[in-house]
Amino acid sequence: MLNFCGIRILLDCPIDLSALMAFSPVPTALDVLPFEESSDFVTNGYVDSDARSEKRQKIEKLLDAKSLIFAEPWYKTVNNLHLWNASFIDVILISSPMGIMGLPFLTRTKGFSAKIYVTKASARLGQLMMEDLVSMHVEFRQFYGPEESNFPPWLRQEELETLPCELREMISGKGGVELGGWMPLYSAADVKDCILKIHTLNYAEEACYNGTLVIKAFSSGIEIGSCNWILKGPEGDISYLSSSSFISAHAMTFDYPSLQGTHALIYSDFSSLSDAQDAEVGDNHSNPTTDELLPLSFQDLGGFNPNSDEDSEEKEKLAFICSCAIECVEVGGSVLIPINQLGTMLQLLEEMTTSFEALAMKVPVYIISSVAEELLALLNIIPEWLCKQRQERLFAGEPLYAHVKLLKEKKIHVVPDILSHQLLMSWKEPCIVFCPHWSLRLGPVIHLLRRWCGDPKSLLILEDMLNPELALLPFQPVAMKVLQCLFPSGIGLRQVQPLLKTLQPKTVLCPEDLRLHISFSSEMSFSALYYSEAETLKVSCLQDSSELKIATDLAYQFYWKIFKNQGIDVARLKGELLMENARYHLLLDNDKKNSLKMRSLIHWGLDDSEKLLAALSKIGIHASMEHASMEHGMGDAESRTVCIVQTQDPYKALIEIGTTSTIITTADANVASLIYKAIDNILDGV
């Protein structure tokens, strides 16, 4: 949560889908026994103490499929987000399709009125992902039926105590701080209502919030439509760097030059921390040397690669996955691919079909998802969101993606669900299947994994996850081959310092966990601050002054006064100060312009009593000075009298010189006018 120029800004709103692993998939006939056992001691929300004690004894054994929660899952939102009053949030910035997944939880909240900004591509892809999640979740509701209460039994403290430590920490977090983040899934109507409240942008398009904040999105290269943000206000500008990638075979190139030179940069790419963890377990990483920390070159913007080996490494990885798939198919096994990242799925789809064609192997490929057909169609009409290589295909008259041709040739079959008539009529094994969901807890992958988990000839390709053993727990024993792959998901640890050195912000805000892995040298042109969860980090004023826009015709009508001592020009006016596009604008009514000369002067400075006595003497007024200490007025407006000057006949008057005003008291208006002129000569007036 960012507070900038008095505006409260929420940066992304994802959900933690990995927490679904604490739940069991929808049970089959063979799985009903553990479900019934778990229901014996929980009836209408009442937990029997003997049964609870018995269950604790079971938990002392190794974690198994019966340990999972047999109930309709709830979904885990961002930590501590539930503690915020939704009506206090002014702006929400969504950086990727995944960052929108938790948004309906907020938009359905009473009092929500925030302005939501997201790129057009991310909004559409995010909508499809949310609709697909709602569609897959229906199977749970059909099996378990409507909930009897608004608080599920598995969230109660006595039930949490009976869970294995690993599951208990996944549900409640350390110290139980994450318990409040669980919510029942939104509906299709909630998703539709959420999308209606979104304001979509193109890359580099300006949006202005409340006249104070100018918002721009720039490509991050990690996924189609994903972006980084620049926020510009009267106090300066801030860039928000989310997960980004220098290498992309589908999304538009990472536009890092547009982030250069901001007053502050919020670094929020946590994939660097994953690199650091890999380094700790010996994944051939080392600390970057000085030679490697050279600034990135803007000359290579079109195809810049700070790590020349990274691109070839990814190509080798894809080739290896395809070779494993070919080996499985050759011996009669099938390949199941529940990949979450759209770009990775498209690359694998192209690589595999190309490899099978080169070997003259006719292997059916199935894409099973309720939104697959609409998603693939969308990819053909958004070339402006794709990388340069894809756009060149369009100009050459070629399809943007290889799947277009394969669909026409019916080598790829796109079906909405596992029980569709089209799938049943075209099903052949061995085959390649792309389907959700990567958590292995819902969606078509459940049914196919149960079909093939006992087949040693088949292959399951998983994305890198923290606990693959827990993910596969409901399907044990697993005889099929499992290939776990780490696909690029952000800026590598080696690239952080060169990137920041090139962007040259004045201040960098990094995650606290990154402090242990990267130390910024004193040669860096920026200062580094570190933020951590549930703590407020204050950043000093970004810039000392603000811009003021004045119309040319208005500026020519100012009557400037040069202050002798300060050496500055001052003009006095009466008008209206407005904020528009993060800049102050000065407006003056026409009827006010002609009256500037007629206003009485406002003087600047404190009367010098010695100079005043000399000025009075020049015009024939003799005066004497007395020191005094008196206070007038109340509060901040009070004025303390520094001294009193008395004049003699025939120009008798009393002059009280104060810290904020000078008071002339006399019975003769002519005398008052003479004294006023004397004071005017020794003070700057405007």
N, C-alpha and C positions, 0 to 999 in steps of 0.2 A: 504494500500500500504506500503510495507516494502522495505527499502533500506539497503541492507546488503552486505558488501564487495564491494560496488560500483555497485551492481546488483539490479535493480528495480523489485520487486516481487509483483504480485497481488495475494492476498489470497482470492480465490473463486470468482465466477461471477454469482450470482443468479439473478432472477427477482422477483419483488413484484407482485405475482398473486392476492393478496388480493385487489389490486387497481382496478381489473376488476369489482368490485362491483359498481363502479361509472357508469357502462354502463348497458344498458338494454339487456336482452337476445334477440335473434332473434325474432321479433314480430310474432304473429300468426294473423289470420284474425280478431280476437277480439281485438288485440292490435294495429291495424293499425291507429286508430283514434288519439291517442297521438303522434304517429310518424308524421302523416300528420300535426297536429297542430304545432309541432316543426319545420316543414319544411316551414310553411307559411311565416315566417319572416326571413328565411335564404335561399337566392337564389343566387347561383353562388358566395358565399362568402360575399354577401352584407347583412348587418343587418339593418333592418328598426328601427328607433329610437322609433316610437310609439309602435311597437310590443315588443321591448326590455323593454320599460316602463311597458307594460301590463304584460310581463312575470315576472318582478320584483314584481309586485303586487301579482301574483300567488304564488311566492316563500315565501311570508310572511305567507302562510298557512303551515300546517304540511307537512313534506317530504312525498311524495307518489311516486307511480310507474312512473307517468308522469314526475317527476323531473329528472329521470335518463337520461343519454346521449344515444340517439337513433342514433348510428353511429357505423361503424366498429371500434372495439377497437384497440388502440395501447397498448404497453406493457412498464411497468415502470422498468427501470434498476436501478442498484446501484446508490445511490446519488453521484453526482459530478463525476461519471466515465466518462461522456461525455466531461468533461473539460480536460481530459488527452489525450495527443497525443498517439494513440495506438502504434506508432512506437517507443516510448520511453520505453515501457514495455519489459523487458527482459525475465521474467519467470512468468508463471501462475500456481498456485497450486490449484487443485480442491479437496475438502475434502469430497464431497458427491454427489449423483446423482442430488440433487436439486441445488447444487453449480455450475453445468455445464449449467443450463438452459439459462443463458444470454450470454454464450460464443460465439454463432454465430454472435451476434451483433458486437463483437470485431474482430473475424476472417475474417469477410467480409469487414472490414475497410481497406482502402488503406494504405499501408506501414506497416501493421501488420506483425511482424516476431518473436514474442515471442515463447519460448519453453513451451509447455503445458504438465504438469505432472498430471496424475490421475491413480487410480487403475483400473485394467482391468474390475472388476465387476461394478464399478461406471461409467466407460465409456460406457459400454453396456447398463446398466439400464438408464443412462442419455440420451443416444441416443434414446431409446424406448420412454422415456417421451417426448422428444422434437418432435419426429415424431408424437406422439399421439396429442400433442398440435397443431401442424400444421394441422393435419387431422381434428380436431374439429373446428379450426378457419375457415376452408373452407366454412362452412355454413354461416358465416358472409359475406364473399366475394360474395357468390352466391346471397345473399339477397340484399346487398347494391351496388353491382357492383364495378367497378374500381374507385379509388379515382381520383377526378378531379384536385387535387393539392397535392404538397408535404407537405402542412401545413393544417391540418384539421381545420374546422371552430370552433370546440369546444375548441381548444387550444388558440384561440384569446382572448385578454384581455376583450373585450366587452362581449364575451360569458361567460367567467368565472365569470364575475360580476353578471350575471343573475342566476348562480347556487346557490343552498342552501349552507350555510356555510360548512356543513359537507362534501359535495361533492367537493366544491371548495378547501378545505384544502387537500382532498385526491388527487386531481389532481396536485395542485401547491405547496403543502407543506407550511410551515410557511414562509411568506415573498416571496413566489414564487420561492424559491431556487430549487425546484424539477421539474420545468417545462421542463428543458432541458433533463431530463432523459427519456422522452417518445419517443418510436420508433415504427415504423410499424413492425409487426412480420416477422421474417426470413422465408425463403422458405425451402422446402425439400432439394433442391440443396445446400443451405447454411449449413444445418445440415450435409449433407454428406461431404462437403468440410471441415467443422469444425472437424469432427471425423478423417479425414485423417491427420490433423495437430497435433494430440494428441500422446504423448508418454506414453504408459501404463506401470504400474509397479505392481508387486506382493507386498504383505506385507513384510517389512524388506529388500526388494531389493534395492540396491544402484544404484543411477543415478548420474552422474557427469556432471555439467554444466560448460562449458568453463574451465575445469580444476581447477576451484576455489571453486565451491560449490558442496558439496555432499548432496544428498537429499534422505531421507528414509520416507516411509509411514508405520504407525502402526495402527492397528484396533482401532476404537473409540467405537464400540459396538452399535451404534445408528441405523445403517442401513446396509444392505448388501453392502460391498465395501467401506463404509465410513471410514475415516481415520483421524489421526493426523499426523503432520509432524515434522521431525527433520532436521534442516539445519546446516551443519557443514562447516565452512570456516577457513581460516588462522587466523582470529580474534577471533575464539571461536565457540560455537554452540548455536542454538536457537531452542526451541520447540514451535510448534504452536498447541494449544489445542482448537479444534473446539467442536461442540456439541457432547457429549459423554454420554454413559449410562453404568452403572454397571450391569444392568439386560437386557438380550436379549434372546428371545425364538427362534431367527432365525439367527441373525448375529453373527460373531465371537466375542468372549469376548473382552471387553475393555482392551487393552494392555498398561496399564498405567506405569508398571515398566520400559518399554523401554524409557520413557520420563524423567527418574530420573537423576538429577545431571547436567542439562545443565546450561550454563552461564546465559541464559535469557529464560523466558517462556511467551509467548503471550497468555493470557487467553481470549478466544473468544466464550465461551458458554453463550449465552444471555438468556438461559432458566432460569438461576438463577435469572435474573431480573423479570421474570414472577412469580417465587415463591415469590419474595419480594412484588410484587403487590398484590398477593393473600393474603399475610400475613397482608397487610394494610387493607384489607376488612374483615379480621377476619376468615381466613381459617384454624384456629387451628395451626398456625405455631408460634414458639417462637424462640428466639435467642438461638443458641447452647450453652450448658454449657461446662465448661472445661472438664468434664468427657467424653462428646460426641466428643470432638475434639482430639481424640487419633489418632496417625498415623495409616494409613491403613496397614494391615499385608500382606506381600508378600507370606506368607505361604498358603493363601487361594486363590491363583491366579486363580485356575480352576473355582471356583464358588463364588468368593468374593461378599459379599453384605454388604456395610457399613450401610445400614438401613434394619434391619431384617424384618420390617413390609412392606417394599415397594413391595416385590415380592408377598406376600399374598394379598396386597391391589389391585395389578393389576389383579390377578386371580379373586378376588371378583368382580372387575369392569367388567371383561369379562363375568363372570357368570350372573351378573345383566343385562347386555345388552342382553344376550341370553334369559333370562327369559322374558324380555320385548318383544322381537321378537316373542317368543312362544305365549305369551298372545295375540298379535295382529293377528297372523295367526289363532289361535283357534277361533277367532270371525269373521274370514273372511277378515282380512286386510292384506296388503302387506307391506314389509319392504324395504326401499330404503337406500343404504349405499354408499354415495360418499366420501370414505375415501382416503386421499392422501398418508399416510405412508404405504409403501408396507408391512412391518412387521406386522403392526396392522391389515391390511386387511387379511393377511394370518392366523393370530391368530383367528380373528372373523370367518373366513370361516371354520376353523377346529372346533372351539367350537360350532358353530351353527349346522353344519352338524352332529356332534357327539351327540348333545342334541336332535335333531330331530330323529335320529336313535334310541336313548335310549327310546324315547316316541312312537316309531313306527309311526311317522308322515311322510307322503310322501309329502314333500314340494319342488317344483322345485326351483333350485338356478341358477341364470343367472349372468354371468360376461360379461358385454358389453363394449368392447374397441377395437379400431383398432389394438392394439398391445398385447391384452390379451393372445392370443394363443402362440405367440412367447415368451412372458414374463414367462408364466407358464412352457413352455418347457425349458427355460433357467435355471430356478430354480433347475431343476433335474440334471444339468451337471456342477454345480459349488459348489460341497461339500466342497472344500477347503476354501470357503468364509463363511461357515456357522458355527454355534456354535457347541460345543462338543456333545450336545444331538442329534442334527441332524446327525452329522457324525457317531455316534454310531448306528443310525438306518441303515445307509448304510452298515456298517460292519455286522450288524445282518441280512442283506438281505431284509430289509424293505424299502419301498419308503421313500424318504426324507420328503415328505409332504403328508397329507391325500388326497389332491385333485387329486392325481394320480389315486388312486383306484376309487374315485367318478366319475372321468371323464370316466373311462372304463365302469362303471356301468350306465353311462348316467344320474347320479343324479345331475350333474353340466353341464350346457350348456354354452359354450364359443362362443360368436358371435362378429363380428367386429363392427356392428352398429345397430341402433334401427330399421332400415328398412330391415335388412337382411332376406332372405327367410327362413333360418334356424330358426330364432327367431319367425317369423310369424307362422311357422308350429308347433313349440313346445310350444308356449306361453300358460301358464295357470296361473290363479290367484285363491287364494292368492299365492304369491311367494316372494323370497328373491332376490334382485338385487344389485350387486356391480358394480358401474360404475363411471366414472369421469363426471364433475369435481367438486371439493369441493367448488369452488367459487360460484357455482350455477348460472353461467352466460353462460356456453357453454358446449357442450357434451351431451350424452344421458340423463343425469340427468334432463335436462330442460324439455324434453318431458314427462318423467315419473312423475316429480313433478307436472306438469300441470294436469296430469291424476288423481293423487291421493291427491292433496293438499286439496280438498274439502271432503275427506273421513276421518271421525273421527276414523275409525277403523285402518287406516294405520299408519305407523311409519317411520319417517325420523331420521336417526342417523348421527349427524354432529360431526366433530372434533371441538375442542375448537377454537373459533374465536373471534376477538375483537368486532364484530358488527353483531350478528346473525339476528337482526331485519332488517338491511340494506340488508343482503344476501337474506332474504325471501320477501323483499319488492315487487318484480314483481309478486309474487304469492298470494298476499293478496286478500281476506281473507283466511287464512290457518286454516283448521279444523283438519288436521291430527296431530297426536302427534309428537312432536319434542324432541329428546333426544340429548343433547349436552354433549360430553364426552371429558375429558382432558386425553390424552394419553401421556406416558412418552416421552419427547423430548430432554432430556439433563441432566446435573448434577444439582441436587437440591441445594438450598441455604445452607442447613445444611452440604452438602458434600464438599463444596469448601475449607474450611480451613483444614480439615483433609487430603484432597487430596494434597493440596499444601505443607503441612507440610511433607508429605511422599515423594513427588517428589524432594523437597529440591533444587530448582533452586537458583541461586545467586540473580537474580532480577526477579520480576513478574510484567508484564504489564497488568493491568485490565481496563475494561471499566469505565469511570468516574462515570456512574450511579450506579456502584457497591459500590462506596466509602460510600454511605449513609447507606448501609445495612450490610456491613462487615468491621470491623476494625481489622487489623492485629496487634497482640500484639508484644511488643518488644522482646518477647521470640522467635519469629520466626527467622529462620536462613537466611531469605531473606529480601531484601528491596522491597517495592511496589511502582510502578509508575502508573499513571492513564492517559489513552489516551481518547480523545474525537473526535467527527467527525469534519473534515475540519481543524484540528490543527496538527502541526508537533511536535512529541515528540522525543527528542534526548536522546539516552542512551549512557553512557560513554563506553569507550573501554572495550570489554569483557575480554580480557586477555592481559598481558603485553608482552608476547613473542610468537613467532611462532616456529613451528617445522621445522627442516631442515633434509632431508634424504640424507645421503652421502653413496655411495657404499663402502663396506669394503676395497676392493683393492685400491680404491682411498685414503681412510683415512690413510692407511699404508704408503703412499708416501708423506705425509705432513712433512715439516720440522718445528718443533715447536720451538718457542722462548718464554722463560719465562720472563715476564716483572717484573723487580725487585720491583718496587713500588706498582704496581697494583695487583700483585700476580695472574696473569692470563696467560694462554698459547695462543699464537697467531701464526697462520700459514698464509703465503701469497701465493696466487695462482691466476691463471687467468683461468676462465672457464665460464660456462653458467648456470644461475639460472632459473629453470623452475617451473611452478605450475602444479601439477597433483594430482587429488583426494584431493583437499584442503590442500595439503602439498607442501612445497618447496623441490625441488630436485636439487642437485648440480651435474653438468656434466662437465668433463674435457677432452679435446681432447688428444689423445695419443701423438701427436707430441709436446704437451705443457708440458707433465709430466716431461720429462727429463731436461727441461730448468729451473726448479724451483730454482736450486742452483746458476745458472749463473746470475740471476737478481740482479741488484743493490739494496742495502738495503733501506728501507723506515724507517725513524726514528720516534720515538714516544716521545712526551714531549717537554718541553722548556729548552734550554740550561741554566744551572746554571752558571753565569759568574764567581763566585768565584771558583767553581769546575773546570771550564775551565782554569782559570789562573794557578791553581795548577797542572793540567794535562800537560799544556804546559811547566811549569817550570821543571817537571820531565824529559822531553825529551830535556832540554837545551834551550828552547825558552822563552825568557823574553818578557812579554807583559804588556800593561797598558790598563785600561778600561775607556771609556767615555760614559756617558748617553746621549741618543738622542731620538728624537721623530719624526720619518719620516714615510710616508705611501707610499706603492708601489702597483700598480695594480688598478683594478677597481671593484666596486660592492662588491659581497660577497667574492671574491677571494683576496681582498686587504690584505696586510700584514703590520703591524705597527712595525717599528724597535724599539726594547726595549733599546739596548745598542750597542756600537761599541768597539771592542778590536783591538788594534794596537800592532803588534810585532816589535821588534827591529832587527837591522842588527846582524848577516848576514842572518836572516830569516825574512826579511821584508814582512809583509802581513797585510791586513785589513779584519777583521771578523765582519760582520753585523749580529747580533742576532735579529731575528724578531719573531712575534707571530706564524707564520706559516712556516717559513723557516730560514735557516742560510746560508749566502753567504760568501764564502772565495774568496778574491781577492789578487792574487800574480802573479809575473812574473815567478816564479820558480815552476815547476810541483812537484819537490821533497818536497818543503816546503808545498805545498797544500796537498800532501799525508800525511805528518807528522801531520798537523793540523787536517785533516779529521780523522785520527786514534785516536787523542786525544778526538775529539768530540764523536766518535763512542763508546769510552770507558765509557763515562758518560751518554749516552742516550741508550734507548732500541731501537733496530732495528729489522726489520722483512723483 
